[in-house]
């Protein structure tokens, strides 16, 4: 979580400015009133826990200059190497900011999906297809043996830098994520991978590739863009994304040969879910 001295509260939208870098409000991006209500609200409680963790980590690096410098250099390398500004996309910065009315809900829904993935069963051998610059990779690398696949080498360099900055390891391979699998794995994770399919046939082909990676009863975890009323593709840093309706996506997953599928939607931005390969 990024410390901000001045911010609009992520819950109520109130403008607030902290007095010092140690103020918890700046780490949580919540005003004092909302922070005080964390006990009775799941989102606020999650932000409070993350703020306490990140403030403690920042304090620890402050007393270890060499480690802090190495982490900062790795993080800077990640930012420099990330093609298409996916970091800004997820954080709703710069060209991707739509103002507090839109960005606040996006941030809350991103936290919701992040919490879901953090609690998902992702043990054993894990493959991330179309990993890009590794936004979700840190959550995957601390649970099992992680393998990243992406066709773009610069993106994988950014993902590698992000992993190093957090002291995590993974196997990175530059190859077409639609290529046939080179091993059988326990978990496949893919974010905005199905959204690249422009037709039902292309969507089925991507789902069949994912299923072919999985061992019997293996788990597929997904994050996609939620369908808007107009149904038009969404502009992303690396091309158009076709948004997905949760019900239609669940049917497509089952039609592609998965044994079961649970697909959910956030209020406006994300579709996420879990599917099981046949036993």
C-alpha positions, 0 to 999 in steps of 0.5 A, spaced: 500 500 500 502 506 498 503 512 503 499 518 501 500 525 505 494 528 501 488 523 499 481 522 498 478 517 503 477 511 499 471 509 503 467 516 504 471 520 499 473 526 504 479 530 502 484 529 508 491 530 509 496 527 514 501 531 519 507 526 518 509 520 515 507 515 520 500 517 521 496 510 519 491 514 515 496 516 510 498 508 509 490 506 509 488 512 505 482 513 510 480 519 514 480 518 521 472 517 522 472 511 517 479 508 520 475 508 527 470 504 524 474 499 521 472 494 527 465 494 524 466 494 516 470 488 512 473 493 507 476 498 512 478 492 517 482 489 511 485 496 509 487 497 516 491 491 517 494 492 510 496 499 513 499 496 519 503 491 515 506 496 510 508 501 515 511 496 519 515 494 513 517 501 511 520 502 518 524 496 518 527 498 511 529 505 514 534 501 519 537 497 513 539 502 508 542 497 503 536 492 503 532 498 502 536 501 496 536 494 493 528 494 494 527 501 491 532 499 485 528 493 484 521 496 484 524 502 480 526 497 475 520 494 475 516 500 473 521 502 468 520 495 464 513 495 465 510 496 458 503 499 457 503 502 464 499 496 467 501 499 474 498 506 472 492 502 470 491 498 476 492 504 481 488 508 476 493 514 475 495 518 470 491 517 463 487 512 467 484 516 472 477 517 472 476 522 478 474 520 485 467 518 483 470 512 479 477 511 482 474 510 489 469 504 487 475 501 482 480 501 488 475 498 493 473 492 488 480 491 486 481 490 494 475 485 494 478 481 488 485 481 491 483 479 498 479 473 494 485 471 491 489 471 497 484 466 500 484 462 494 487 455 494 493 455 490 498 450 492 502 445 489 505 447 482 502 454 479 502 457 472 500 464 471 498 465 463 499 471 460 503 474 466 505 481 464 508 485 468 506 481 474 501 485 478 498 479 481 504 474 481 506 476 488 500 473 491 501 466 487 509 466 489 508 465 496 504 459 496 507 454 491 512 453 485 510 458 480 511 458 473 510 465 469 509 465 461 508 471 457 510 472 450 513 479 451 520 479 454 520 486 457 513 484 461 517 478 464 523 483 466 518 487 469 515 481 473 522 479 475 523 485 478 517 486 482 518 479 485 526 480 487 523 487 490 519 482 495 524 477 496 520 472 492 522 467 486 518 464 480 520 460 474 519 465 468 518 463 461 518 467 454 513 463 450 506 464 447 501 463 453 496 459 448 502 454 446 500 447 448 502 446 456 509 443 457 507 440 464 501 438 468 500 443 474 495 444 480 493 451 479 492 455 473 491 463 474 490 468 468 488 475 469 485 478 462 487 472 458 480 470 456 478 477 455 483 477 449 478 472 445 474 476 440 469 470 439 466 464 442 470 460 438 476 464 440 474 464 448 473 456 447 480 455 445 483 459 450 479 455 455 481 448 452 488 451 453 487 452 460 484 445 461 490 442 458 495 444 463 491 442 469 492 435 472 485 431 474 481 436 479 486 442 478 484 449 479 483 454 474 483 461 477 481 467 473 480 475 473 476 479 468 473 485 466 466 485 468 461 487 462 458 494 461 451 495 459 454 497 452 458 491 451 463 495 447 471 492 448 475 496 454 481 500 452 487 497 456 494 498 456 496 493 451 489 493 447 482 492 447 479 487 452 472 484 451 468 484 458 465 478 460 458 477 463 459 472 469 453 467 467 455 467 460 462 466 462 460 460 467 457 457 461 463 457 457 467 454 462 463 448 463 462 447 455 469 447 455 470 441 459 471 443 466 467 439 471 465 445 475 465 453 475 463 459 480 464 466 477 462 472 481 462 479 479 464 486 483 459 492 483 462 495 476 469 493 474 471 485 475 469 478 474 473 473 478 472 465 479 474 458 480 473 452 476 475 445 477 478 440 471 475 433 471 477 428 476 
